[in-house]
Amino acid sequence: MQTINDFLSVLISYTEWAMLILLIGGGLYLVFKSKFLPYRFFGHAIAITSGKYDKADTKGDVSHLQALSAAVAATVGLGNISGVAIAIYMGGPGVVFWIWITALIGMCIKFYSCSLAIMFRGKDSDEKMQGGPMFYIVQGIGQKAKPLAVFFCIAGLFGFLGVFTANQFTQTFMNVVKPNENLALLGDFNWKLIVGISLAVITSFVIFGGLKKIAKVASAIVPFMVLLYFLAVVVVMVNNSSQIWPSLQLIVTEAFNFETMVKGGFWGLVILGVRRAMFSNEAGLGSAPMYHGQSKTDEPIQEGLVAMLGPFIDTIVVCTLTAVVIILSGAYLEAESNGILMTLIAFKKTLFGYGDVLLMVIVSAFALSTLFTYSYYGVKCLSFLTNAKIGGFFNWYFVATIIFAAVASVDLVINLIDLAYALMVIPNMIAVLYLSPHVNTAAKHYFAKLKKQNA
């Protein structure tokens, strides 16, 4: 496996600058071109999500709230709990600042991409309404751009695997339960295999039920797990209130540490922040438009505004809470505390010695909701490349890789996802930037109509 890991590391080095330029450079272009529109109408986005503007007779399979919950389910998960820990382990506290910057820019990217998902919806081989990058690439740019859509979907067959989630959930189980000591002495590999198989079986019960079942499960789990996580973090912060401000100061000061030991120096730190932000909120990746493209709405701008709440919730809020707990606890200073182990140490230190057990309960909910949602994305990619019937076979492949990830190293899993994500960003961001004038025009008409209605 080490040979595969080394090969993936080499490939990643050829994609990171293209990813950085498209996400940060392209994202800033959209921010200024939109005249900061997504941020100015943040309150309106919340009103839409609450159902204030819902219509009963509109096309689509799920509500605004269900689409947002499902999309957030894929991102408010282990990317926020262990992803930010991995970032701090690799780049120190300063990397969190660049995760924030990427997320703020990502809000605008999600506004555009998810507006396009409604604007250029298509149909699959079963004549069902679909949305996502592959559809707005072909429908918006034209058939000449189909190779971009195909490239995106091929990369998505790897990017939309639940390997990171399965790997980190297994690591959580091994560190908290300590099955060899407390259950039976079977060896680490065998216990990881058992956890992987169990997780695969549980996931199978939901993902073979299709979109509507996923939406119902995700919308039920997400609010519960976010609330429970918030409560745990609030307790930690109240008990360590004197360390909150110093932790935030450390994030900002270390962000501009030009003597950082990160590979690639300062720019290496920025690239690391961009990568881990994608783990957290997936802005620019093209995943969320697939779910938001199913929303019951004929208003692209409404859906774009709902979607841009995602990066705010999962990165600006949840990632920041995780980062502060890790920093104030000092867990990031402990050697070999990579990934979920760092967060477990932080919670155990700050929640009366039982924080790791509570975190395992939360991680279980995060892990399952993430796996349910990711399987849907992969099915859509394979369906586009073949047809809807064959697309369903992705779920079998998806379930099998859960077992593989449970016994694989965290480094291999991260490199696989980093490479797939970078390759997915390239065609998606090219399409979003090319089609952005359509969103600008639609936004102008939408807000003119809204102003007239409210007059």
N, C-alpha and C positions, 0 to 999 in steps of 0.2 A: 504493500500500500504506500510505502514511502516513495517509491519511484513515481507512482501516479501523483502523489502530493507535490513532488518536486516539479513534475511536468506542468501541473496546473499553475504553480507559482510563476513559472516562466511565461506562460500564456497571459496571465493576469497583468504582468508588467507592460504588455503591448496594448492593453485596453484602457489603463487607468487615466491617461491624459485625455483621450477622446471622451470618456465618461465625465471627467471634471469639466471640460470645456462645454459640453452639451448641457450638463445639469446646472452648473453655476453660471456660465456665460449665457447659455440659452435661457435659463430661468430668469436672470436679471433683465434680459431683453423683454421677456413677457411681463415682468413686474412694471417696467417703465412704459411699455406699450399699452398696458391696460390702465395706466394712470392709477395704480394701486387699488384697482376696483375690488378684488376679493377681500382686502383688509377693510375697506371703507364700508362694505355691506356685510360685515361679520354678524351683526344682530339680525339682519334679514335672513341670513343663512340658518340661524337657529330657529327662526319663526317657520321657515319652510320645513325644516326637519321635524318640528312638532306637529306637522300636519295641517297647519293653518291654510295652506294654499292647495291642498289635495283636491283632485277631481275624480269622481267615481268612474267616469267613462273613458279614461285615458289608457293608452297602450302600455303593456309591460306586465311583469309577473310579481314584482315586490314593491313595497312602499319605500318612500325616501328613507325612513328610519331603519327599515330592514336592510336596505342596500348599504347604508352607512354602517350599521352594526356588523354586517357580514364583512365589509371591507376592513373595518377597524378590528374585527376579530382576527384577521390575518396579520395585523400589524401590532395591535396592543396585545403582545404576547411575549414570547421568550426573546424577541428582538429587543424589547424594552428592559427586560430583567437581566438576561445574560449577554445580549448583544452590546449593551452599553458597558457592561463589566469587561467584556473582551476588548472594547475600544480603550477603556481606561488602563487595562493591563498592558496593551500594546503601545499606547501613546501618552499615558498619564492623564491627569484631570483636565488639561487644556483641550483635549480632543472634544470634550463635551460642548465647548463654545462653537466649534465648527459643525457639530451635529445640529446645534440651534440654528445657525445661519442657513444650513442646507434645508432644514425643515421650514423655515420662514419663506425661503424661495420656493420650496416644494409646495407650499399652499397654493401659490399662483399656478404652478405647473399642473397641479391636480384640478384646479378650476378649469383650465383650458382643456386638458385631456378628457375629463369626464363630461364637459359640455359637448365635445366632439363625439363622445360615445353615444349620446342621444341624437345629435344632429345627423350622424351618418350610420344609423342602425341598418343592419342587414338581416338576412335570413339564412339559416343553415339548411342542410339537405332535407330536414324534416319540416321545413317551412316555419320554423319557430324563430321569433324575433331575437336577435343577438346584437351585442355591442362590444366594443373593444378595439385595440390598436389595429388588429388585422382587418377589421371592417372599415374604420375611418381611413386607413391607408388606401385600400382598394376603392372604396366608394368616394372618398374625398379627393385623392390625388389621381386615381384612375388605374386601369389594369396594368399600365406600364410600370407601376410601383409595386405590383404583386410580389416580386422577389423580396422586397423589404418585409412584407407581411409574412412570407414564408420563413424568412430568416428569424423574425421575431418568434414565431411559433416553434421553430426547431429549438431555439435557445430556451423557450418556455418549458419544453419537455424536461429540462434539467432544473431550471430556475424555480419551477412550481412544484418541486418535490418537498416533502415535509421532513427532509433529512436533518436540518439544523434543530428543529423542534424535537424530533424523536431522540436525537443525540443528547440534547441538554436535559430533556425529561428523564432519560435513563441515568444521566450523571447525577441528577437531583435525587433520584431513588437510591442510588448506590451510596451517596454521601449521607443521606438522612436516615434511611432505614438500616443501612449496614447489614444487608441480608446474610452475609457469610458469618457474622457474629451473632445476629439475633434470630435468624430463621433456620438456615441450613448451610453447611459448608459445601457449596457446590463449585466455588471458584468464580472469579469476576466475570469471565467470558460467558459462562453458562447462565449466570444471573442476568447479565445484560441481554442475552438471547431470549430469556423468558420474558423480560420486560418488553422487549421489542415485539415479540409475538403477541403478547397480551394487548399492547397498544394498537397493533395492526388489526386485531380482531374487533376491538371496541370501535375503531375508526370505520371499519367495514360496515358495521350496522347502520351508520348514518350516511356515509357517502354514496351508498348504493340506493339511497332514497331519493336522490335528485335535489334540484335547487330549492324547491319550496320547503322541504324538510330541513335542509341546511340553514335556510334563512330563519326558520322558526327556532331551531336550536341555538344558532348564533345570537339572535336578538334576545334570547332568554339568558344565555350565559354571560354575554359581554357586560351588561350593566352590573350584574352581581359581582363578577371578578374584579372589575375596575373599582367598585365601591369598597370591597374587602381590602384590596391593595392600598387604596387611599387611606382607609382607617388605620392599617398597620403602619404606614409611613407617618401619618399624623402623630401617632403615639411615639414613634421614634424621635420625631422632630421636637415634640413637646418636652421629652425627656432630655434632649440634647440641644435645646434652643440656642445656647450660647455658641454652638459650633456651626450653625446654619450660614451666617454671614461670612465667616472665614472660609467656609467651603466654596461658596459662590465666588468669593474674591480669588481663591486659588484657581478656579476654572478660568476666569478671565485673564489673570496674569500669566498663567502657563500657556494660554492659547497663542501668545506671541513670543514664546520662548524659542529664539532662533538657534539655541544651542541644544535643542532637543535631541535625544538619542534615537528617535524614531528613524528607521531606514528612509532616506530621502530628505532628512532634515525637516525644515519648516513646511515645505510643500508636501512632504510625506505625511506630516501631521494633518494637513488640510484634506488630502486624499483619503486618509483613514477616517476622518470625520464624515466625509461624503459617503463612503462605503457603509459605515455603520448607521448613518441616517437612513440609507436605503433599507437596511435591515429593519429599521424601526417603522418607517412610514411609507416606503415603496413609491414615493413621489418620483415621477419620471420613468418608472419601471414599466407601467402599462397594465398592471394587474387590476387596480381599482376600477378602471373604465369598463372592464368586463362585467363586474357586478352592477355598477351604476348604470350601465347600458340596459339593464333589465328593469329599471325603475318605472313605476306607473306615472309617467309624465310626458307631456309633449313640449315642455319648456327646457331646452338645453341649458340655459343659464341657471335656472333653478337647481338643476342637478349638479352643475359645476360648483355652485356655492355650497351645497350640502357636502359635496366631496372634499372641499378644501378644509372642512373642519377636522378631517382625519389626521393630517400631520400635526395640527395644533394639539389634539387630544393625546395622540400616542407619543409624540416627541417632545413638544414644548412642555407638556404637563407630566406625563408618566415617566419619560426618560430622565427628566430633570429630578424628579422625586427619587428615582433609583440612584442617580449619580450622587446626589447629596448624601443619601444614607451610606453609600459606599465610602465616600470621602470622609465624612465626619466620624465614621466608625474606625477608620484607619485600615480597613480590610484590603485596600488597594496596595498597601505597603508590604503585605505578606507574600512571600515567595511562592511561586507556582499556584497562585489562587486565580487561575484563568477561568473565564466564563462564569457559569452558574455558581461554581464553588465560591467565587469572590462575593457574590450577592448573598449566598447562604451564610458565609462567615459574618458579613455585615449585619444581617438580621438576627443571627444568633447572639452576637455581641450586644445588640441594642434592644432586644425584646426579651429580657429576663431569662435568656438561655434556651427559650423555646421558639424563637423566631424562625429557625430553619424548618421546623415542623409546619408552622403556619404557612411559610413560603411554599412548601411542597404542595399544600392544599391548593394554594393560588395558582402555582405552576401547572398543576393538573388541569385546572379549568382553562388556563391560557393555552396549554398545549393542545387539548382536544379541539377547542374552537378554531385554532389556527389550522390544524390538520383538516378539519371539515371544509374550510374555505379554500385552502390551497388545491385540494383535489379537484374542485370545480374549475379553477383556472386552467389546470392541465388538460382536463377533458375538452375544454373549448379550443385549446391549441391543437390537439390531435384531431378534433372534429373538423377544424378549418383545413388541415393538411390532407384529410381523407374525407370522411363523412360522419354524420352524427352517430351512426350505429357503431362504427369502428372507434370513434372517439371515446366511447364508454369503456373500452379496454384499458385506457390510461389508469383507471382506478385500480386495476389488478397490479400494474407496474408500480403505482404509487404505494400500495400496501406492502409490496415486496421490499421496496427501498426503505420503508420504516424499519424493517428488521435489520437490513444492512447497516443503517445509520446508528442503530442502537449499539452495535459492536465496533463501529469505526472510530477513528481518532477525531477530536474536535477540529484539529488543523486541516485534515482532509475535507471534512464537511464544509468548513468556512471557505476554503479555497474553491471548492466546487460551486458554491452559491455565489461567491464574489465574481467568478468568471462568467457564470450564466447571467447574472444581473447586469454586468457591464455590457454584455452582448445584446441584451434586451433593450437597454437604454438607448443604444445607438439608433436603431430603426424607429423606435417610438418617438424620441425627441426630434428626429428629423421631420417626422410627419406632423407632430404637434406644432413645431415652428412654422412649417410650410402652410399649415391650415389655420394658423392663429387669426388671420384677417377675418375668417368666417365667424369666429367667436366674437371678435370685436364688433362686427356689424350686428350680430344677434343681440349682444349686450346693450348696444345703443337703442335698439328697438324695444327690448324688454323693459328697460328702465324708463323709457319714454311712456310706454303703456302703463307701467306701474304708477308713475307720477300722475298720469291722467285719471286712473282709477281712484287714487287717494285724494284727488283735488276736491 
